[in-house]
């Protein structure tokens, strides 16, 4: 499907996976932008790889994996496992169940999670803060690392057993996780 600006949306079936690509023409001194909206069946796994684009995922998938070079990543209303890797951009995850693994080089990570027992939350950032919000009843393991940033854990009266805690590192078990 070609658009007026010369951009193309490609749909390719690759080993049982649907691959959607937005191809934009190379230009000097400016670029072309576009939105791609994809609907997949509830409970299906989703994998997204983008350069220079914001990503927002909503809904219930089996798992979400996002690899973003430049742009904010938001994963909302997720019940499966979430994995986000970003070079430059903030990460926001609102997960109702499942494990969360969020890594960014430059950007703040904010995680609202309620993982099931034995699931974990892991966040790493080089330049940015990490904020994790957990309900009091959650049982999970937590590992957070930042080089240049702060760590904030909001756990609403949960029992936290720290194995490591410093300005830049925190490893903990929440409610016996």
Backbone as numpy.savetxt, mean C-alpha at the origin, in Angstrom:
# Nx Ny Nz CAx CAy CAz Cx Cy Cz
-7.19 0.67 -27.77 -8.04 1.84 -27.77 -7.15 3.08 -27.77
-7.17 3.86 -28.84 -6.35 5.06 -28.93 -7.18 6.29 -28.59
-6.56 7.20 -27.81 -7.23 8.43 -27.42 -6.74 9.59 -28.28
-7.40 10.75 -28.17 -7.08 11.91 -29.00 -5.65 12.39 -28.84
-5.07 12.25 -27.64 -3.71 12.75 -27.41 -2.64 11.75 -27.86
-3.04 10.66 -28.46 -2.08 9.65 -28.91 -1.81 8.57 -27.89
-2.40 8.69 -26.70 -2.25 7.65 -25.67 -3.02 6.41 -26.09
-2.55 5.27 -25.62 -3.22 4.01 -25.92 -3.42 3.23 -24.64
-4.57 2.60 -24.52 -4.82 1.65 -23.44 -4.76 0.27 -24.07
-3.87 -0.56 -23.52 -3.69 -1.91 -24.03 -4.20 -2.92 -23.02
-4.90 -3.94 -23.49 -5.37 -5.04 -22.66 -4.73 -6.31 -23.19
-3.95 -6.99 -22.35 -3.22 -8.18 -22.77 -3.49 -9.29 -21.77
-3.80 -10.50 -22.26 -3.95 -11.66 -21.39 -2.61 -12.37 -21.35
-2.01 -12.47 -20.15 -0.68 -13.03 -19.97 -0.73 -14.11 -18.89
-0.62 -15.36 -19.27 -0.67 -16.50 -18.32 -1.87 -16.42 -17.38
-3.04 -16.16 -17.94 -4.25 -16.11 -17.14 -4.46 -14.81 -16.40
-3.57 -13.83 -16.58 -3.69 -12.52 -15.93 -4.04 -11.48 -16.97
-4.94 -10.57 -16.61 -5.26 -9.45 -17.48 -4.29 -8.33 -17.15
-3.54 -7.88 -18.14 -2.59 -6.78 -17.97 -3.15 -5.58 -18.71
-3.30 -4.44 -18.00 -3.80 -3.21 -18.59 -2.66 -2.21 -18.58
-2.34 -1.65 -19.75 -1.25 -0.68 -19.85 -1.77 0.60 -20.46
-1.36 1.73 -19.88 -1.62 3.04 -20.47 -0.31 3.51 -21.07
-0.26 3.60 -22.38 0.95 4.04 -23.09 0.73 5.47 -23.54
1.66 6.36 -23.17 1.54 7.76 -23.57 2.70 8.11 -24.49
2.47 9.04 -25.43 3.56 9.43 -26.33 4.64 10.19 -25.56
5.87 10.02 -25.99 6.97 10.77 -25.38 6.93 12.20 -25.91
6.99 13.16 -24.99 6.94 14.56 -25.39 8.04 15.32 -24.68
8.46 16.44 -25.26 9.44 17.31 -24.63 8.71 18.36 -23.82
9.18 18.60 -22.58 8.65 19.68 -21.76 7.26 19.47 -21.23
6.78 18.28 -21.22 5.44 18.04 -20.70 5.06 16.60 -20.92
3.97 16.23 -20.37 3.55 14.85 -20.50 2.06 14.77 -20.70
1.61 13.58 -20.77 0.20 13.28 -20.94 -0.24 12.52 -19.72
-1.43 12.81 -19.25 -1.93 12.07 -18.10 -3.20 11.34 -18.49
-3.55 10.37 -17.70 -4.77 9.62 -17.98 -5.19 8.83 -16.76
-6.45 8.55 -16.68 -7.00 7.72 -15.62 -7.40 6.38 -16.21
-7.09 5.33 -15.49 -7.51 4.00 -15.88 -8.31 3.44 -14.73
-9.56 3.09 -15.00 -10.41 2.48 -13.98 -10.69 1.05 -14.40
-10.41 0.12 -13.50 -10.57 -1.29 -13.80 -11.44 -1.91 -12.71
-12.43 -2.68 -13.11 -13.26 -3.42 -12.16 -12.90 -4.90 -12.30
-12.67 -5.53 -11.16 -12.37 -6.96 -11.17 -13.37 -7.66 -10.25
-13.55 -8.95 -10.41 -14.48 -9.67 -9.54 -14.04 -9.60 -8.08
-15.00 -9.52 -7.16 -14.69 -9.53 -5.72 -13.92 -10.79 -5.40
-12.90 -10.65 -4.57 -12.11 -11.80 -4.15 -10.97 -12.16 -5.08
-10.82 -11.47 -6.19 -9.72 -11.75 -7.13 -8.46 -11.03 -6.67
-7.27 -11.58 -6.94 -6.03 -10.87 -6.61 -5.81 -9.71 -7.59
-5.12 -8.66 -7.14 -4.86 -7.49 -7.97 -3.40 -7.09 -7.83
-2.74 -6.86 -8.96 -1.35 -6.41 -8.98 -1.26 -5.18 -9.87
-0.67 -4.09 -9.33 -0.56 -2.84 -10.08 0.90 -2.39 -10.05
1.39 -1.96 -11.22 2.75 -1.43 -11.36 2.62 -0.13 -12.13
3.07 0.99 -11.55 2.91 2.28 -12.21 4.14 3.15 -12.05
4.33 4.03 -13.03 5.37 5.05 -12.97 4.66 6.39 -13.12
4.92 7.32 -12.21 4.35 8.67 -12.26 2.82 8.66 -12.27
2.24 8.03 -11.29 0.79 8.04 -11.24 0.27 7.69 -9.86
-0.83 8.31 -9.51 -1.51 8.01 -8.25 -2.32 6.73 -8.42
-2.37 5.92 -7.36 -3.12 4.67 -7.39 -4.10 4.66 -6.22
-5.37 4.38 -6.50 -6.37 4.18 -5.46 -7.07 2.87 -5.75
-7.06 1.97 -4.76 -7.74 0.68 -4.87 -8.81 0.63 -3.80
-10.03 0.33 -4.20 -11.12 0.17 -3.23 -11.80 -1.16 -3.49
-12.32 -1.75 -2.44 -13.06 -2.98 -2.59 -12.36 -4.16 -1.99
-12.99 -5.29 -2.12 -12.54 -6.51 -1.48 -11.88 -7.43 -2.49
-10.56 -7.52 -2.43 -9.82 -8.44 -3.29 -9.12 -9.49 -2.42
-8.71 -10.56 -3.05 -7.96 -11.61 -2.32 -6.67 -11.03 -1.78
-5.99 -10.26 -2.61 -4.74 -9.60 -2.22 -4.50 -8.43 -3.17
-3.75 -7.44 -2.67 -3.38 -6.29 -3.47 -1.88 -6.11 -3.39
-1.24 -5.94 -4.55 0.18 -5.64 -4.62 0.33 -4.43 -5.52
0.92 -3.34 -4.98 1.12 -2.11 -5.75 2.59 -1.74 -5.71
3.17 -1.51 -6.89 4.53 -1.03 -7.02 4.45 0.30 -7.76
4.79 1.40 -7.07 4.65 2.73 -7.63 5.97 3.47 -7.58
6.38 4.08 -8.71 7.62 4.82 -8.74 7.43 6.24 -8.21
6.43 6.96 -8.66 6.14 8.32 -8.20 4.64 8.49 -8.11
4.13 8.69 -6.91 2.71 8.94 -6.76 2.16 8.34 -5.48
1.12 8.96 -4.99 0.44 8.49 -3.79 -0.23 7.14 -4.06
-0.21 6.27 -3.05 -0.89 4.97 -3.14 -1.89 4.88 -1.99
-3.15 4.62 -2.34 -4.20 4.44 -1.33 -4.88 3.10 -1.59
-4.93 2.27 -0.56 -5.63 0.99 -0.63 -6.69 1.04 0.46
-7.96 1.01 0.06 -9.07 1.23 0.98 -10.02 0.03 0.99
-10.64 -0.21 2.13 -11.67 -1.24 2.28 -11.17 -2.63 1.89
-9.95 -2.94 2.19 -9.34 -4.19 1.78 -9.52 -5.27 2.84
-9.87 -6.49 2.43 -10.01 -7.61 3.36 -8.89 -8.64 3.20
-8.15 -8.57 2.12 -7.06 -9.50 1.89 -5.73 -8.87 2.28
-4.65 -9.56 1.95 -3.31 -9.06 2.24 -2.96 -7.89 1.33
-2.20 -6.92 1.87 -1.83 -5.73 1.13 -0.31 -5.60 1.13
0.25 -5.37 -0.07 1.69 -5.10 -0.20 1.85 -3.87 -1.09
2.53 -2.84 -0.56 2.76 -1.61 -1.31 4.24 -1.28 -1.26
4.81 -0.98 -2.41 6.20 -0.57 -2.53 6.21 0.72 -3.34
6.69 1.82 -2.74 6.67 3.12 -3.40 8.04 3.78 -3.28
8.50 4.39 -4.38 9.75 5.13 -4.33 9.53 6.54 -3.81
8.61 7.26 -4.39 8.30 8.64 -3.98 6.80 8.79 -3.90
6.28 8.79 -2.68 4.85 9.00 -2.53 4.35 8.49 -1.20
3.29 9.10 -0.74 2.70 8.66 0.52 1.91 7.38 0.30
1.78 6.62 1.39 1.02 5.38 1.36 -0.07 5.48 2.42
-1.29 5.14 2.04 -2.39 5.02 3.00 -3.05 3.68 2.77
-3.15 2.89 3.85 -3.81 1.59 3.77 -4.88 1.54 4.84
-6.08 1.17 4.43 -7.20 0.93 5.35 -7.63 -0.50 5.11
-7.09 -1.39 5.95 -7.30 -2.81 5.77 -8.19 -3.35 6.89
-9.24 -4.08 6.52 -10.16 -4.62 7.50 -9.72 -5.99 7.99
-8.80 -6.62 7.31 -8.25 -7.92 7.69 -7.04 -8.19 6.81
-6.23 -9.16 7.17 -5.07 -9.50 6.36 -3.83 -8.76 6.81
-2.70 -9.18 6.29 -1.44 -8.57 6.66 -1.18 -7.35 5.77
-0.31 -6.45 6.27 0.05 -5.23 5.55 1.56 -5.14 5.51
2.11 -4.92 4.32 3.54 -4.69 4.14 3.68 -3.45 3.27
4.17 -2.34 3.87 4.27 -1.07 3.16 5.69 -0.53 3.24
6.30 -0.29 2.09 7.66 0.23 2.02 7.67 1.46 1.12
8.33 2.53 1.58 8.51 3.71 0.75 9.88 4.33 1.02
10.46 4.95 0.01 11.72 5.65 0.19 11.46 7.07 0.67
10.58 7.79 -0.01 10.25 9.17 0.34 8.74 9.31 0.47
8.25 9.35 1.69 6.82 9.54 1.90 6.37 8.98 3.23
5.28 9.50 3.71 4.68 9.05 4.96 3.79 7.85 4.70
3.80 6.89 5.61 2.90 5.74 5.55 1.91 5.83 6.69
0.62 5.73 6.37 -0.43 5.71 7.37 -1.23 4.44 7.19
-1.27 3.63 8.24 -1.92 2.33 8.17 -3.03 2.26 9.20
-4.24 1.96 8.74 -5.37 1.65 9.62 -5.65 0.18 9.37
-5.39 -0.66 10.37 -5.48 -2.08 10.11 -6.15 -2.83 11.25
-6.76 -3.94 10.88 -7.34 -4.87 11.85 -7.02 -6.28 11.38
-5.73 -6.63 11.38 -5.36 -7.94 10.86 -5.92 -9.07 11.72
-6.12 -10.21 11.08 -6.54 -11.40 11.81 -5.35 -11.91 12.62
-5.64 -12.75 13.61 -4.57 -13.35 14.40 -3.56 -14.00 13.48
-2.32 -13.85 13.77 -1.14 -14.38 13.07 -0.76 -13.54 11.86
-1.55 -12.53 11.51 -1.13 -11.63 10.44 -0.21 -10.57 11.02
0.48 -9.87 10.14 1.46 -8.90 10.62 1.33 -7.58 9.87
1.93 -6.56 10.49 2.02 -5.25 9.87 3.50 -4.90 9.84
4.00 -4.58 8.63 5.41 -4.23 8.47 5.48 -2.96 7.62
6.17 -1.94 8.13 6.34 -0.67 7.40 7.79 -0.26 7.47
8.35 0.09 6.33 9.71 0.62 6.25 9.67 1.90 5.43
10.40 2.91 5.89 10.55 4.13 5.12 11.94 4.71 5.37
12.49 5.38 4.38 13.77 6.04 4.54 13.54 7.48 4.98
12.76 8.23 4.23 12.48 9.63 4.54 10.97 9.82 4.69
10.47 9.64 5.89 9.04 9.81 6.13 8.64 9.17 7.44
7.52 9.59 7.94 6.99 9.07 9.19 6.07 7.89 8.93
5.88 7.09 9.97 4.96 5.95 9.91 3.95 6.10 11.03
2.67 6.03 10.67 1.59 6.08 11.65 0.76 4.82 11.49
0.56 4.08 12.59 -0.23 2.85 12.55 -1.35 2.99 13.56
-2.57 2.77 13.10 -3.76 2.83 13.95 -4.38 1.44 14.00
-4.53 0.90 15.23 -5.08 -0.44 15.42 -6.23 -0.41 16.42
-7.27 -1.22 16.23 -8.31 -1.31 17.24 -7.79 -2.05 18.47
-8.42 -1.84 19.62 -7.97 -2.44 20.87 -7.99 -3.96 20.84
-8.87 -4.56 20.07 -9.04 -6.01 20.09 -8.11 -6.77 19.16
-7.33 -6.08 18.34 -6.51 -6.75 17.34 -5.35 -7.52 18.00
-5.03 -8.67 17.43 -3.86 -9.44 17.85 -2.95 -9.56 16.63
-1.75 -9.00 16.71 -0.88 -8.97 15.54 0.56 -8.77 15.95
1.45 -8.95 14.98 2.85 -8.58 15.17 3.10 -7.34 14.31
4.04 -6.52 14.77 4.28 -5.23 14.16 5.77 -5.00 14.04
6.20 -4.53 12.88 7.61 -4.16 12.69 7.65 -2.89 11.86
8.22 -1.82 12.43 8.29 -0.53 11.77 9.74 -0.04 11.82
10.22 0.47 10.67 11.56 1.06 10.62 11.50 2.33 9.79
12.22 3.36 10.24 12.38 4.59 9.47 13.78 5.13 9.72
14.38 5.72 8.71 15.70 6.32 8.87 15.56 7.78 9.29
14.78 8.55 8.53 14.56 9.96 8.82 13.06 10.21 8.97
12.53 9.94 10.13 11.11 10.13 10.36 10.73 9.63 11.73
9.48 9.78 12.06 9.01 9.35 13.38 8.06 8.17 13.24
7.82 7.51 14.38 6.92 6.37 14.44 5.82 6.70 15.44
4.58 6.49 15.03 3.45 6.70 15.94 2.55 5.48 15.88
2.27 4.91 17.05 1.38 3.76 17.15 0.19 4.14 18.01
-0.99 4.08 17.43 -2.23 4.37 18.14 -2.99 3.05 18.22
-3.09 2.51 19.44 -3.66 1.17 19.57 -4.80 1.08 20.57
-5.37 2.19 21.00 -6.60 2.21 21.81 -6.61 1.16 22.92
-5.69 1.26 23.86 -5.64 0.40 25.05 -5.28 -1.06 24.78
-4.71 -1.37 23.66 -4.26 -2.73 23.40 -3.03 -3.03 24.25
-2.80 -4.31 24.55 -1.62 -4.72 25.30 -0.46 -4.86 24.31
0.56 -4.02 24.48 1.69 -3.99 23.57 2.93 -4.52 24.28
3.54 -5.55 23.69 4.80 -6.09 24.20 5.88 -5.75 23.18
6.69 -4.75 23.52 7.75 -4.33 22.60 8.98 -5.21 22.77
9.51 -5.66 21.64 10.79 -6.34 21.69 11.90 -5.36 21.31
11.55 -4.35 20.51 12.48 -3.29 20.13 11.69 -1.99 20.06
12.24 -0.95 20.69 11.61 0.36 20.54 12.66 1.44 20.64
12.75 2.25 19.59 13.62 3.42 19.57 12.93 4.45 18.68
13.59 5.57 18.48 13.01 6.60 17.64 12.77 6.10 16.22
13.64 5.22 15.72 13.56 4.79 14.32 13.14 3.35 14.10
12.96 2.58 15.17 12.58 1.17 15.02 11.56 0.80 16.08
10.62 -0.03 15.68 9.69 -0.57 16.67 9.25 -1.93 16.18
9.44 -2.92 17.04 8.95 -4.27 16.79 8.12 -4.63 18.00
6.92 -5.14 17.80 6.02 -5.38 18.93 5.05 -6.50 18.62
4.53 -7.05 19.69 3.43 -7.99 19.63 2.23 -7.29 20.26
1.10 -7.27 19.57 -0.08 -6.60 20.05 -1.07 -7.66 20.53
-1.49 -7.57 21.78 -2.45 -8.50 22.39 -2.07 -9.97 22.16
-0.80 -10.26 22.29 -0.32 -11.64 22.16 -0.12 -12.12 20.74
-0.43 -11.28 19.75 -0.31 -11.48 18.30 0.02 -12.83 17.88
